[in-house]
C-alpha cells in the first residue's frame, strides 16, 4: 500500500500547485495587460517510492506572450502597445521590468505610473510630469504638455516612455507579475515599438479554456483523493485479515 498511497499523495499535492496557477490566471482575466502563466505536468519517478513508483510533477513552462484584445477607452492617458513590444516600468528594488499594462495616471507627486502603481520609465528614469492643463502621448511614447497658463498652441515635450522589444525565450515572470530578462539584463530602447492612445490591451487569459483546465485538475485531484481512500481501506482490510490469522 505504501507505494500506492505515496504516489497518490504526491500527485494530489502537485495537482494543487497547478490549480493555484490556473486560479491565478482566471482571477486576472480582467486585469489590463496581464500575461497568463503557462504550466505543464510531466511524469517522473519518485525517489522515495518502491518498485519505480511515479507521479505527475507540476512545473511552470513560461509565460504566454500572445496579444490581448485592444479596447478603445477614449481616455487620454490610456495607451496600448501596438503589436509587439513592451512598456518599461520600475520594479521593486529599482531595476527595470516590462509590462503591457498601459492604464497610465499621475500620482500626487506628478510621477507617471500605471494602474498597479508601477513607475513608468523614460529617457532618464522614472517620469515626473510638471503641472499642466493638457497632456498628450504620441505614438512613439513622447509626452507633451500644455504648461499651466499657456495657450493651446504651446506644447512642451517633457520626455518619452521607454519602449522595448524582447525575446520571448529570454523572459521570465516575477512574483510581482512583471516580466524581466534572464540574467538581470536590461533591454535597449526600440524606436520601432509604438503605442495606441485612448486604448488598453486586455488580459490574454482565455477564460473558457482556463475554466476547462481547472475542472480537469479538480477531477484529477478528486481521483487521487479516492485512490488514497482506497489505499487506506485496503490497508485496514489487510490488517483485519492478519488479525484473523
Residue pairs with C-beta under 8 A, 6 or more apart in sequence:
1 231
1 234
1 235
1 238
2 50
3 49
3 50
3 51
3 53
4 227
4 231
4 234
5 228
5 231
5 232
5 235
6 46
6 48
6 49
6 53
7 46
7 49
7 53
7 54
7 55
8 224
8 225
8 227
8 228
8 231
9 224
9 228
10 46
10 55
10 57
11 55
11 56
11 220
11 224
12 221
12 224
12 225
12 228
14 41
14 55
14 56
14 57
14 58
15 56
15 58
15 217
15 220
15 221
15 224
16 221
17 58
18 39
18 41
18 58
18 217
19 214
19 217
19 218
19 221
21 37
21 39
21 60
22 39
22 210
22 213
22 214
22 217
23 214
24 37
25 36
25 37
25 205
25 210
26 205
26 207
26 210
26 211
26 214
28 34
28 36
28 177
28 203
28 205
29 203
29 205
29 207
29 210
30 202
30 203
31 101
31 203
32 101
32 102
32 103
32 115
32 200
32 201
32 202
32 203
33 68
33 99
33 100
33 101
33 102
33 200
33 201
33 202
33 203
34 68
34 101
34 177
34 203
34 204
34 205
35 63
35 64
35 65
35 100
35 173
35 179
35 203
35 204
36 63
36 64
36 203
36 204
36 205
36 206
36 210
37 60
37 63
37 64
37 173
38 60
38 61
38 62
38 63
38 64
39 58
39 59
39 60
39 61
40 58
40 59
40 61
41 56
41 57
41 58
41 59
42 56
42 57
42 59
43 54
43 55
43 56
43 57
44 54
44 55
44 56
44 57
45 52
45 53
45 54
46 53
46 54
46 55
49 55
62 168
62 171
62 172
63 168
63 171
63 172
63 173
63 179
64 204
65 168
65 171
66 204
67 83
67 201
67 204
68 100
68 201
68 202
68 203
68 204
69 201
69 202
70 80
70 196
70 199
70 200
70 201
70 202
71 199
71 200
71 201
71 202
72 198
72 199
73 198
73 199
73 200
74 198
75 198
76 135
76 136
76 137
76 197
76 198
77 103
77 104
77 105
77 106
77 135
77 137
78 102
78 103
78 104
78 197
78 198
78 199
78 200
79 87
79 102
79 104
79 137
79 161
79 195
79 196
79 197
79 199
79 200
80 100
80 102
80 195
80 196
80 199
80 200
80 201
81 87
81 100
81 102
81 163
81 193
81 194
81 195
81 196
81 201
82 139
82 193
82 194
82 195
82 196
83 193
83 194
84 165
84 193
85 163
85 164
85 165
85 190
85 192
85 193
85 194
86 98
86 99
86 100
86 163
86 164
86 165
86 166
86 179
86 187
86 193
87 98
87 99
87 100
87 101
87 102
87 114
87 120
87 161
87 162
87 163
88 96
88 97
88 98
88 120
88 121
88 161
88 162
88 163
88 164
88 187
89 96
89 97
89 98
89 99
89 114
89 118
89 119
89 120
89 121
89 178
90 96
90 97
90 118
90 119
90 120
90 121
90 125
90 126
91 97
91 118
91 174
91 176
91 178
91 180
92 176
95 180
95 184
95 186
96 121
96 180
96 186
96 187
97 118
97 174
97 176
97 178
97 179
97 180
98 164
98 166
98 171
98 178
98 179
98 180
98 187
99 114
99 116
99 118
99 178
99 179
100 201
101 114
101 115
101 116
101 118
101 201
102 114
102 195
102 200
102 201
103 114
103 115
103 200
104 112
104 113
104 114
104 120
104 137
105 112
105 113
105 114
105 115
106 112
106 113
106 129
107 113
107 117
109 128
110 128
110 129
110 130
110 131
111 119
111 126
111 127
111 128
111 129
112 119
112 120
112 122
112 126
112 127
112 128
112 129
112 143
113 119
113 120
114 120
116 177
118 178
119 126
119 127
120 126
120 127
120 161
121 127
121 161
121 162
122 143
122 159
122 160
122 161
122 162
123 159
123 160
123 162
124 159
127 143
127 158
127 159
127 161
129 135
129 143
129 145
129 158
130 145
130 147
130 158
131 147
131 148
132 145
132 146
132 147
132 148
133 146
133 147
133 148
133 150
134 145
134 146
134 152
135 143
135 144
135 145
135 146
136 143
136 144
136 145
136 155
136 197
137 143
137 161
137 195
137 197
138 144
138 195
138 197
139 194
139 195
139 196
139 197
140 160
140 163
140 191
140 194
140 195
141 160
141 161
141 162
141 163
141 194
141 195
142 157
142 159
142 160
142 161
143 157
143 158
143 159
143 160
143 161
144 155
144 156
144 157
144 158
145 155
145 156
145 158
146 152
146 154
146 155
146 156
147 154
147 156
161 195
162 189
163 189
163 190
163 193
163 194
163 195
164 187
164 188
164 189
164 190
164 193
165 187
165 190
165 192
165 193
166 179
166 181
166 187
170 181
170 182
170 185
171 179
171 180
171 181
171 182
172 179
172 180
172 182
173 179
173 180
174 180
181 187
